[in-house]
C-alpha cells in the first residue's frame, strides 16, 4: 500500500514546497493548507521513501487542497491505497464542486464513459475542472489501460496536450499531475503495453519541466524489472491477488483485471 500512496507524493512535490515562504513559521502550521511554489519532475519508486520521511504535519496539509482525480478501475485501487494510508478521497459525482480537499471520481459515474474511450474522458475531465474553476487547485487525470493502443496513441497524446494547455490558460494557477498509463500483466502486442510505455515516456518528456508526473508504470513494473524483450508489464506481486484482493476490483484476471465497478448512490461500489 505504500507504493499506492505515492500518488499523493506527486501532488505534494509539485504543490507543497514552501521553503521560500515569507513566514517560516507557516512550515510547521498543521492548519496551513496554502499551496506553495512546488517542484516539477517525475515521481517514481524512489518517491515512496521520500514520502515516508516527510513529517506528518507536512503530509496532512494536502488534505485541504482542492484536487480532482478522475479515473476508472486502476484509479480506484489508488484511492483504496491512499485511504489505507490515512488519506481518503471524498466521492466526486457529476457536477459536484471541487471544494472538499481531495476528491476522486470514476468516469463511468461522472460521464457514463467506460474504458476504451479516451477522447470522451478528456472532454469530461475538462468540463468538470472548468465547472469548479473558482475552487479547484489541482487536477489529476489517469487513463485506463484499455484507452491506449498502437492505433491511437499519438492522437491521444495530441488531444490530451490540448486539454492541459486549455485548462492552464483558462484557470489561473491551476496545477496538473500526470499519471503514466497503467500496464497489464500480458506483454502480447495486442494487449498494448508497448503503446502505453510510449505515452508514458511522452508525458515525462513533454511535461516534466513544468508539472509532476506520477510514474505509475515504474511502480507497477518495479522500474522495468518485470519485462519481456523491453516491454514492461505489471509484476505479479503488484497485482490484486486472492490473498490480497482489492476492495472494489477483486482479483486480477490472468491478463489484466476485472473491467470496473460502478458506485451506488451512497458512494459504495457495486458491479456493473
Secondary structure, 3 states (H helix, E strand, C coil): CCCCCHHHHHHHHHHCCCCCCCCHHHHHCCCCCCCCCCCCEEECCHHHHHHHHCCHHHHHHHHHCCEEEEECHHHHHHHHHHHHCCCCCEECCCCCCCCCCEEEEEHHHHCCCCCCCHHHHHHHHHHHHHHCCCCCCEEEECCCCCCCCCCCHHHHHHHHHHHHHHHHHHCCCCEEEEECCCCCCCCCHHHCHHHHHHHHHHHHHHHCCCCEEECHHHHHCCCCCCEECCEECCCHHHCCCCCCCECCCECCCCCCCCCCEEECCCCCEEEC
